[in-house]
Amino acid sequence: MSIKSNIKLVNDSLLPGCRLIAVSKTKPNEMLMEAYEAGQRLFGENKVQELEAKYQALPKDIEWHMIGHLQTNKVKYIAPFVSLIHSVDSIKLLEEINKQGKKINRVIPCLLQVYIAKEETKFGLDETEVLNLVNQFPAHFTHVSIQGLMGMATLTEDQQQIRNEFNSLKKLFDQLNQQQLPPGISMKELSMGMSSDYILAMQEGSTLVRIGSTIFGERNYPQ
């Protein structure tokens, strides 16, 4: 099937209030343009160098989402244009994003990445760290805007385990939404769900699903 058909299929399956991020990592610009011509405007990348190169080459009305692990020394390259950083997993990283935002007088939208999986390879803050960060949000963080949470479920066939992990993140999201949040923090977006589990994620309340292989086919890694 074509990229255009795949995008239509995914969009038709989305629940109201949930948006599609087309995960285009390792894919050539020609494939992204096919998706763009099908009406797709939200794209996700997980490497800064690739994200920056695609931003330079492709239409400027694309919203670029950084969904991969972000190193502090790479923040400056995407600070001027990134629409949303999903992967904020430390106060140190947030400090750097704020610093780079201040330099260019731009408030940079972010999500806090929460560790919900039963896997050592995943990054993220635990629930206590999220609550502490939100409740003691530094007043000098004037150039970051925390807009919600992101999580990645365990890579497993066990659907109930995946559902439980998404449900735990939604509970934290709801808990934060019920309290008085400091300036600079809102809970609007819940980014969870990929090609293999986005239906479960949507059922548990996801507002952003990150889908790559279902749209573009399997990833192309250089040999």
C-alpha positions as CSV (number, residue, x, y, z in Angstrom):
1,M,0.0,0.0,0.0
2,S,1.1,3.6,-0.6
3,I,2.2,6.0,2.1
4,K,-0.9,8.1,1.4
5,S,-3.2,5.1,1.9
6,N,-1.4,4.1,5.1
7,I,-1.8,7.7,6.5
8,K,-5.5,7.6,5.7
9,L,-5.9,4.2,7.4
10,V,-4.2,5.4,10.6
11,N,-6.0,8.7,10.7
12,D,-9.4,6.9,10.2
13,S,-8.6,4.7,13.2
14,L,-7.7,7.6,15.5
15,L,-10.1,8.5,18.3
16,P,-11.2,12.1,18.6
17,G,-8.6,14.3,20.4
18,C,-5.7,12.0,19.2
19,R,-3.2,13.2,16.6
20,L,-0.7,11.3,14.5
21,I,3.0,12.0,14.5
22,A,4.6,10.3,11.5
23,V,7.9,8.9,12.7
24,S,10.2,9.4,9.8
25,K,13.6,8.4,11.2
26,T,16.0,6.9,8.6
27,K,13.5,7.6,5.9
28,P,14.4,9.7,2.8
29,N,12.9,13.1,2.2
30,E,11.0,11.8,-0.8
31,M,9.0,9.5,1.5
32,L,8.3,12.4,3.9
33,M,7.1,14.5,0.9
34,E,4.6,11.7,0.0
35,A,3.2,11.9,3.5
36,Y,3.3,15.7,3.4
37,E,1.3,15.7,0.1
38,A,-1.2,13.4,1.8
39,G,-1.8,16.2,4.4
40,Q,0.5,15.0,7.2
41,R,2.2,17.9,9.0
42,L,3.5,16.4,12.3
43,F,6.7,14.4,11.9
44,G,8.9,12.8,14.6
45,E,12.6,12.2,14.5
46,N,14.9,10.6,17.1
47,K,18.3,11.9,16.1
48,V,19.2,15.6,16.2
49,Q,21.4,15.6,13.1
50,E,18.7,14.0,10.9
51,L,16.0,16.2,12.4
52,E,18.1,19.4,11.6
53,A,18.9,18.2,8.0
54,K,15.2,17.4,7.3
55,Y,14.1,20.7,8.8
56,Q,16.4,22.6,6.4
57,A,15.3,20.6,3.4
58,L,11.5,20.3,3.8
59,P,8.5,22.7,3.9
60,K,8.5,25.1,6.8
61,D,4.9,24.4,7.9
62,I,6.0,21.0,9.2
63,E,5.8,20.6,13.0
64,W,9.0,18.7,14.0
65,H,8.8,16.6,17.2
66,M,12.0,15.3,18.9
67,I,11.0,11.9,20.2
68,G,14.4,10.3,20.8
69,H,16.9,10.5,23.7
70,L,18.3,14.0,23.7
71,Q,21.8,14.9,24.8
72,T,22.4,18.3,26.4
73,N,25.1,19.3,23.9
74,K,22.7,18.8,21.0
75,V,19.8,21.0,22.3
76,K,21.2,24.2,20.6
77,Y,20.8,22.7,17.1
78,I,17.0,22.2,17.4
79,A,16.0,24.9,19.9
80,P,15.1,27.5,17.2
81,F,12.5,25.4,15.4
82,V,11.5,22.2,17.3
83,S,7.7,22.1,17.9
84,L,7.8,19.7,20.8
85,I,10.6,17.8,22.7
86,H,9.0,14.6,24.0
87,S,12.0,13.1,25.7
88,V,12.9,15.4,28.7
89,D,14.2,12.9,31.2
90,S,16.3,15.0,33.6
91,I,16.4,18.4,35.3
92,K,19.9,18.9,33.7
93,L,18.4,18.5,30.2
94,L,15.5,20.9,31.1
95,E,18.1,23.4,32.4
96,E,19.9,23.3,29.0
97,I,16.7,23.6,27.0
98,N,15.8,26.7,29.1
99,K,19.3,28.1,28.6
100,Q,19.1,27.7,24.8
101,G,15.5,29.1,24.7
102,K,16.6,32.1,26.6
103,K,19.5,32.8,24.1
104,I,17.0,33.0,21.2
105,N,14.1,34.4,23.2
106,R,11.9,31.4,22.5
107,V,9.8,29.3,24.9
108,I,10.4,25.7,23.9
109,P,7.5,23.2,24.4
110,C,8.5,19.9,26.1
111,L,7.0,16.7,27.6
112,L,8.4,14.9,30.6
113,Q,9.4,11.4,29.6
114,V,8.2,8.9,32.3
115,Y,9.7,5.5,32.7
116,I,6.8,3.0,32.6
117,A,8.4,0.0,30.9
118,K,9.9,-3.1,32.5
119,E,13.0,-2.7,30.4
120,E,16.5,-1.4,31.4
121,T,17.1,0.2,28.0
122,K,14.3,2.8,28.3
123,F,14.9,6.3,29.6
124,G,12.7,8.4,31.8
125,L,11.8,9.9,35.1
126,D,10.0,7.8,37.7
127,E,6.7,9.0,39.2
128,T,8.3,10.5,42.3
129,E,10.8,12.5,40.2
130,V,8.0,13.8,38.0
131,L,5.9,14.9,41.0
132,N,9.0,16.6,42.7
133,L,9.9,18.4,39.5
134,V,6.4,19.7,38.9
135,N,5.9,20.7,42.6
136,Q,9.3,22.4,42.8
137,F,9.4,23.8,39.2
138,P,12.3,26.3,39.2
139,A,11.0,29.9,38.7
140,H,13.9,30.7,36.4
141,F,12.7,28.2,33.8
142,T,11.0,30.9,31.9
143,H,11.9,29.6,28.4
144,V,10.5,26.1,28.7
145,S,6.8,25.1,28.6
146,I,6.0,21.6,30.0
147,Q,2.9,20.5,28.1
148,G,2.4,17.0,29.3
149,L,4.0,13.5,29.6
150,M,5.4,10.9,27.3
151,G,6.0,7.2,27.9
152,M,7.1,4.0,26.0
153,A,5.6,0.7,27.0
154,T,7.6,-2.6,27.2
155,L,8.2,-4.3,24.0
156,T,6.2,-7.4,24.7
157,E,3.3,-9.6,23.3
158,D,1.5,-9.2,26.6
159,Q,-1.3,-6.8,25.8
160,Q,-2.5,-6.5,29.4
161,Q,1.0,-5.5,30.6
162,I,1.1,-2.8,27.9
163,R,-2.3,-1.6,28.8
164,N,-1.4,-1.4,32.5
165,E,1.7,0.6,31.7
166,F,-0.2,3.1,29.6
167,N,-2.9,3.2,32.3
168,S,-0.3,4.0,35.0
169,L,0.9,7.0,32.9
170,K,-2.6,8.2,32.3
171,K,-3.3,8.1,36.1
172,L,-0.2,10.2,36.8
173,F,-1.3,12.6,34.0
174,D,-4.8,12.9,35.6
175,Q,-3.3,13.3,39.1
176,L,-1.2,16.3,37.9
177,N,-4.2,17.8,36.0
178,Q,-6.2,17.8,39.3
179,Q,-3.6,19.9,41.2
180,Q,-2.6,23.5,41.0
181,L,0.2,23.6,38.4
182,P,2.9,26.2,38.6
183,P,3.4,28.7,35.7
184,G,5.2,27.0,32.8
185,I,3.4,23.7,33.3
186,S,0.2,22.4,31.8
187,M,-1.0,18.9,31.2
188,K,-2.4,19.0,27.6
189,E,-0.6,16.2,25.8
190,L,-0.1,12.6,26.6
191,S,2.3,11.0,24.1
192,M,2.1,7.3,24.1
193,G,1.7,4.5,21.6
194,M,3.6,3.4,18.5
195,S,2.8,1.2,15.5
196,S,2.5,-2.0,17.6
197,D,0.5,-0.6,20.5
198,Y,-1.2,2.7,19.5
199,I,-4.7,1.3,19.6
200,L,-4.2,0.4,23.3
201,A,-2.6,3.7,24.0
202,M,-5.5,5.6,22.5
203,Q,-8.0,3.6,24.5
204,E,-6.0,4.6,27.6
205,G,-6.1,8.3,26.7
206,S,-3.2,9.1,24.4
207,T,-3.4,12.5,22.6
208,L,-0.3,11.9,20.4
209,V,0.7,8.6,18.8
210,R,4.1,8.1,17.3
211,I,3.8,5.8,14.2
212,G,6.6,4.9,11.8
213,S,6.6,1.4,10.3
214,T,2.8,1.3,9.8
215,I,3.2,4.3,7.5
216,F,6.6,4.1,5.9
217,G,7.5,0.4,6.3
218,E,10.4,-1.0,8.3
219,R,13.2,1.3,9.1
220,N,16.2,1.7,6.8
221,Y,19.5,1.4,8.8
222,P,22.8,2.1,7.0
223,Q,24.9,-1.0,6.6
